[in-house]
């Protein structure tokens, strides 16, 4: 199989090879793609590979983290705005859709889009036209849209928190990026690549991975996936004072079952607390997200993402 290593998609496991084959196939057709998978599995890398292997490679690849954009500004960031459209709009802005014209627009954390923004995105996907915030005329852009989320959008659709018609538009082609724990020996291979990278970057004299470190890497569940693995190798390589890199304070030979069990129990307890806490706030605010967010002392957009994460019904968007 042709390697996708130039796009930092590295691995030999069957699950990962299947994902890479799908990426290459998706690159040959100009249709929307939805990428799912846990945080740190390489969804943006996959989106970039789809773009640069495809016919749009000579045009812009524009990545957008929808969860990082303030909800009030999301539409203007995507579609642009005219001068004076809102308080801080001192000049016109073309928007990211315009920037991605003839290229690819990658919307990560697409589940964070408000229902209003979802409607605007759906309209754009249907006829490739959009209107700047505060503008009167319709504009056109030829953009391939690739989206991603670590949330289960099908569940959000059932809970009426994500538009079903938009979901159908976004998921013409779908790919789930495999978790690192499902990729066998890939974790050790990646760890060695990361170690070589940081040895060269910092001029480190480390012979390689200790056998116990390799065993730890194989056994650990890596809930943060490749991103967590790279962070660990980066940190430990800088702190290493031995000829071979060791992990977990020299206890790498001990299977991390207790550590994993503790993390799982902690995550479950946090999830239960969040769900009960959110349910209580939503009940006290009669389903009004803005009011519930104020009671929690949180930003409305961040609070809304928590509500969607737990699949809780909402009856009112604003007061």
Secondary structure, DSSP 4 states (H G I P E B T S, - for coil): ---BGGGTB---SHHHHHHHHHHHHHHTS-S-EEEE--TTS-HHHHHHHHHHTSTTTTS-EEEEEGGGS-HHHHHHHHH-B-TTSSTT--S-B--HHHHTTTSEEEEETGGG--HHHHHHHHHHHHHSEEE-BT--SEEE---EEEEEESS-HHHHHHTTSS-HHHHHHHTSEEEEPPPGGGSTTHHHHHHHHHHHHHHHHHT----EE-HHHHHHHHHS--TTHHHHHHHHHHHHHHH--SSEE--GGGTTTS-THHHHHHHHHHHHHHHHHHHHHHHHHHHHTTTBHHHHHHHHT--HHHHHHHHHHTT---SBS--
